[in-house]
Amino acid sequence: MLCLGIESSCDETAVAVVSEGGLLAERLASQADMHALFGGVVPEIAAREHLSVLPVLCREALAEAGAAPADLNGVAVARGPGLLGCLLVGLSFAKGFCLGTGARLVGVNHLHAHLLAPGLEREMLFPALGLLVSGGHTHLYRMDSPGRFLLLGRTLDDAAGEAFDKVAKRLNFPYPGGRFLDELAREAEPDHDLFPRAYIDNDNLDFSFSGLKTAVVSHVDAHPGLRAARMTGPGEPGGEGVDRAALARVCASFNWAVSDTLRIKAERALDRERGIKALVVAGGVAANSGIRTAMGDLARRRRLELFLPSPRLCTDNAAMVAHAGFLALSMGRRHGLDLEAVPRGRVVPEDWLQGTD
């Protein structure tokens, strides 16, 4: 069985082809340099760029996989959550492809696809606790199977990725600034008392990073030597007129505060959920070294199998969408051509059709 995957939920346009043997081909066009001019993603520009490059990427991916459009059994597309205009471009392309080839349409929950991404590299173990850490979401799930997710806790305001982005912007790092912050964090030991761990003095599994973000921004504003006089380029985070040692300490302390908050909530979930055999950590922010270390330590201490996708599978990509679609097709799940896009802020429904017709 061959499945084409399409990802266009934000500022990455990606196409991939998977089969029973795994990933056959993948193409990705990043818009990071374009949106860096504006300090963040401009939805209208992102949607137009998806429309421009998606047909080219699709042709290239199919050629690399040695497949013709008629060979495809299914087309999986990220239906949400994401930027509505961007999602509609990918969804419209997928529907047209299915109309032209007879392939089955599968609308993929972008968040679930992230959590299933480690399955592209090795067989996953269930039931698992899934921690999704991305630009707009920080969620905890109980994963009983590839098709059964139970939401345990969610972002109430700023997600961890948003906190990273806003702190990095305040420090005048280039967009996207999370990786520069992580690089500097490795140069210093964290001060565990410098910043608060966010929203942990409660008994729930939800997340809130707005208070931590505000604390870091206030600290940066009170110490001008932490902020570059000019925006720096790749390979030189910090720039002119910056106390690099103090900046590294701030980055390390912020990184630790986020990582330990995630650890506390994940451990709380493990104390409540029975029968958990594995810990899955996924999403763009799961590439952060501090988070990977904290979650690795937790998994070892709790004797759980740890599933961390390689960094290239942490960011938005079509391989995870194609893989999630392949699994859905294998379970007899599909969607009709009336499938709707689901923007951020709305719950992606479980509105599957069953069968192969």
Secondary structure, 3 states (H helix, E strand, C coil): CCEEEEECCCCEEEEEEEECCEEEEEEEEECHHHHHCCCCCCHHHHHHHHHHHHHHHHHHHHHHHCCCHHHCCEEEEEEECCCHHHHHHHHHHHHHHHHHHCCEEEEEEHHHHHHHHHHHCCCCCCCEEEEEECCCCEEEEEEEECCEEEEEECECCCCHHHHHHHHHHHCCCCCCCHHHHHHHHCCCCCCCCCCCCCCCCCCCCCECCHHHHHHHHHHHHHCHHHCCCCCCCCCCCCCCCCCHHHHHHHHHHHHHHHHHHHHHHHHHHHHHCCCCCEEEEECHHHHCHHHHHHHHHHHHHCCCEEECCCHHHHCCCHHHHHHHHHHHHHCCEEECCCCCCCCCCCCCCCCCEECCC
